[in-house]
């Protein structure tokens, strides 16, 4: 509950609201479906949320779909930084009966994760790779990072996150690739530093200033007779 309150405070500091109004030239992330609070999160609002990092490799599964991984290859490895999908789902309020979380771009491309996997602390929507803002090839504005799952689950250009009550089959899954895309014998490194945004830093500074001021005033205030 405390973490949810902190997430709300971060969004309120950025002027967040759930209305459909947003800057037309700014990327928007929609979170909807089986949720209590459908959200429209702009890029600037997203950037004030608490972030973590995970060093993981995106690995293409190769072909054919009947023998996944037989000719797989490494696409790239980065230290990815972004917001946990679990935090976004917590903000939206996932309803009972949820089965999958679907991630899609502006086209018809999509893939999905079971709710339990999407809520893993290492599954994030990344905005940085090795400390640099994602470029288009890396999936700007939002890139799904699913460590130790085949690359077709790592959806690029994410614009929509839909919570559904059925087993969703995405583009490649509908063409024969396994829905459970775990890579055998895979490992990765979680560094998990909390990235404090300028807004959160300012809020922390103001809080510290209030505490120091209170202590200073209490020390200078004369003692009153009992």
KATA-V201576 format. One record per backbone hydrogen bond with DSSP energy under -0.5 kcal/mol. NH is the residue of the N-H (numbers start at 1). CO is the residue of the C=O. If there is no record, write none. Layout:
NH:CO
NH:CO
//
This chain:
5:1
6:2
7:3
8:4
9:5
10:6
11:7
12:8
13:9
14:10
15:12
16:11
26:23
29:41
30:28
30:159
31:39
32:161
34:163
35:33
36:92
36:93
37:92
39:31
41:29
41:39
42:40
43:27
46:42
47:43
48:45
49:46
51:195
52:82
54:80
55:189
56:54
56:78
58:76
59:57
60:73
67:64
68:65
69:61
70:67
71:61
72:69
73:60
75:58
76:58
78:56
80:54
80:78
81:128
82:52
83:125
85:123
86:123
88:84
89:85
90:86
91:87
92:88
93:89
95:34
98:95
99:164
100:164
101:113
102:162
103:111
104:160
105:109
111:103
113:101
115:99
117:114
118:114
119:115
120:117
123:120
124:122
124:145
125:83
126:124
126:143
127:81
128:81
129:132
130:79
131:79
132:129
134:127
139:135
139:136
140:135
143:126
144:155
145:124
146:144
149:146
150:181
151:59
153:150
154:151
155:153
157:139
158:142
159:104
160:104
161:30
162:102
163:32
164:100
164:162
168:166
170:168
171:110
174:170
175:172
176:173
177:172
181:179
183:148
184:182
186:183
189:55
191:53
191:189
192:53
195:51
195:193
196:194
197:195
201:197
202:198
203:199
204:200
205:201
206:202
207:203
208:204
209:205
210:206
211:207
212:208
213:209
214:210
215:211
216:212
217:213
218:214
219:215
220:216
221:217
//
